[in-house]
Amino acid sequence: MRPRSFFAKGVLALVLASALIISGSPISTAINDEETGVFLFPSNGPGSESVNKIGIIYDDAQTLLGTVSNLVDQSKKSPPENAPYCTSVNDPKCKDVDTLWADQIMGPCESASDEFCIESIYAKLSDGTKVKGTFKQLLPEKPPLPFEASTELNLGKGSAPSIWEVSGVKNSAGKESYAAIFSVSGYAKRKAEGSNPKDFYVAQLSAALFAVNVESSTTQLYPLKAPGVGTDGIMVSGCATNDESICAKRVSFPRGVRFGATLRFAKPPQYWFYGRLYKPEISIQTRSGSAITLDVEAEPVTVPVFEGTTSWDKLPKKLQDFYLTGNYPQNGRGGYYEKDPNKWNVYHTPRSEESSYLIDWIPVVGDKARVMSTMWFFRSIPQDTYGNQAKCYGQGSKVNGFVTTNATSYTAGPPSYNQKSGTLDYTVAAPHLTPTGKDMLGTYDLQIDADVARCLYGYSDAPISAEVSIVNADGGENRVATTNVGEKTIAGRKWLVIAAYNFTFSSPTLKVKISQAGNKNNSSSNNSSAGNTSSTGGTTGNNNQMGSGKKPIPDIKCVKGKQFKFVSAKKCPKGWVKKG
């Protein structure tokens, strides 16, 4: 019998009080090597012909993989297997379309003038030694839907995932191989029919590094042919990427080694990052004009993967009603193919930012993680989802903030402000136990540019500091090994740093109560600007008028197709439908 998983909301109460010197080293999550691995879709699970069940999987690998480079008319990109893909912005199939959409997988930089490419992949050992990786190959050798670069339009060349060798840095398979799947997604509009499109707007940057074992397959593999089309090699065989006969099989990262990537961009993408990084260091260097180099270095984190299945009749009505809409990412045969839900064979595969489904699955599944998976990746939150937060974020080559954690599900943006409790709230979710029954120990790192934080939450220029506690849902204290909270100067910039390590997930809630020296109400009277969430599902606000005494407008959920976002307004924007 497959182990099942239990997830619960978590809350971290961080009470900001007096000056605090940030020091100390986080305690790593104590996971035994026999617990780490890669989740594969069960051969007898939903999606097989013999099982009539519905299931749910929270595994970042399933959402990071499955994309190929493609350039297409945005209005015709679904279904992906029949979309009219283009080889350039001047391709007849794209020449006169109103809005172009591009997913560009970044390949290695081939010359000093290349943009939207990978300059280097490297590892940093515990003694500080930096080991630069060597590019070995693209896999597949040729992308299925390639397109030409147009640097003047902020569009790179459509490439394929790349395999790198980092000498002496062996993964769990004893290999020195790592797969880089870094991509940018965005769109461009034409001013008029036949005119050149405007610059491509980079809606999201996604960067994932996988430890892999590149091996020949004894059976035929089916590589990706279009976005989400041909994923058997990924989901069944465990490939990070593959062609017809070679699989870069996902394995575990080595422990105690930091990994890094240096990326080039003709223009900077938007910079609020979230993902799976431990103690990240992120820097941006301007090269010439608007061109920048982004460097991200961090240790991988070990994340509990959630998987559970049940028959339709055992699902709570709330979940049944949701799944009958068909408006969710899925794998297998669900409502699109079969009207009778009792005959469905399907997995719901939400992103890690979409935590709302977890609580509804709690009565249905068990309390252990399916597997512990080592991960290294980060994403950016699209700027067009910032709402009235946008004025708080710096322009140009500046990192506004980032949040990273090993929780299975978490909020992608900065904490939201809770007017009632006067706290900054942050939601995480994870199994209580590891696969072998040990307590799952959590890590949480949040850094916000100090000026951005003051704008978002409306506190003054007075020093910020904190006393940290983590409180369980029953009111009891949660064990915390190490916490860092306060302002810290890094490379000449001030950051609000909030971190907690080694806490358990037996249902706490994360809260940050801000107070400053000389502030009577323990909060600023300035107006805050936050209040929207990203279309990926991650909250980036509801931080209305902190300390101003004004009643905030509650968030409402707005849906458009398979996208959703929360908006602090009475009605949804044009083209979006209110849900809930």
BELKALIN-V32841 format. One record per backbone hydrogen bond with DSSP energy under -0.5 kcal/mol. CO is the residue of the C=O (numbers start at 1). NH is the residue of the N-H. Records with the same first field share a line. If there is no record, write none. Layout:
# BELKALIN-V32841
CO=NH, NH
This chain:
# BELKALIN-V32841
4=368
6=432
8=430
10=428, 510
11=13, 509, 510
12=14, 511
13=15, 469
14=16, 513
15=17, 467
20=22
21=23
26=28
29=31
32=35, 36
33=36
35=372
42=45
45=48
48=47, 51
51=53
53=346
54=310
55=348
56=308
57=59
58=306
59=62, 63
60=63, 64
61=65
66=228
70=103
71=86
72=101
73=76
74=77
79=82
80=83
83=85
84=73
87=148
88=91
91=94, 95
94=97
98=190
99=74
100=188
101=72
102=104, 186
103=70, 105
104=184
105=159
107=118
111=114
117=119, 264
118=109
120=262
121=133
122=260
123=131
124=258
125=128
129=125, 131
130=132
131=123
134=165
137=163
143=146
147=158
150=153, 155
151=154
153=200
155=150
157=159
159=69
161=139
162=180
163=136, 137
164=166, 178
165=134, 167
166=169
168=170
171=174
175=171
176=166
177=212
178=164
179=181, 210
180=162, 182
181=208
182=106
183=206
184=104
185=203, 204
186=102
187=201
188=100
189=198
192=195
196=191
200=202
201=187, 203
204=185
205=380
206=183
207=378
208=181
209=376
210=179
211=251
212=177
213=215, 249
215=247
221=223
222=233
226=229
228=230
229=225, 226
231=235
232=236, 237
233=239
235=41
238=250
241=248
244=221
245=217
246=243
247=215, 249
248=240, 241
249=213
252=172
254=257
257=300
258=124
259=298
260=122
261=263, 296
262=119, 120
263=294
264=117
265=292
271=400, 401
272=381
273=403
274=379
275=277, 405
276=377
277=279
278=299
281=297
283=295
285=293
288=291
291=287, 288
292=265
293=285
294=263
295=283
296=261
297=281
298=259
299=278
301=303, 375
303=373
305=370, 371
306=58
308=56
310=54
311=314
312=315
316=319, 320
317=321
318=322
319=323
320=324
321=325
322=325, 327
323=326
326=328
329=349
331=347
332=334
333=345
334=337, 338
339=341
340=343
341=344
345=333
346=55
347=331, 349
348=57
351=354
352=410
353=355
355=358, 359
356=360
357=361
358=361, 362
359=362
361=364, 365
367=433
371=305, 373
372=37
373=303
375=301
376=209
377=276
378=207
379=274
382=385
383=386
386=389
387=390
389=392, 393
390=393
396=398
398=400
400=449
401=273
402=447
403=275
404=445
406=304
409=429
416=425
417=419
418=422, 423
423=418, 425
424=512
425=416
427=411
428=10
429=409
430=8
432=440
433=369
434=437
438=434
439=441
440=505
442=502, 503
443=406
444=500
445=404
446=498
447=402
448=496
449=453
450=454
451=455
452=456
453=457
454=458
455=529
456=530
458=526
463=517
464=487
467=15
469=13, 471
470=478
471=509
472=475
476=472
482=501
484=499
485=466
486=497
488=490, 495
490=493
493=490
494=450
495=488, 497
496=448, 498
497=486
498=446
499=484
500=444
501=481, 482
503=442
505=507
507=473
509=11, 511
510=426
511=14
512=424, 514
513=16
515=465
516=519
518=520
519=522
528=545
531=568
532=540
534=537
535=564
538=534
539=413
543=530, 546
545=548, 549
550=552
554=569
556=567
557=579
558=565
559=577
560=563
563=560
565=558
566=533
567=556, 569
573=576
577=559
579=557
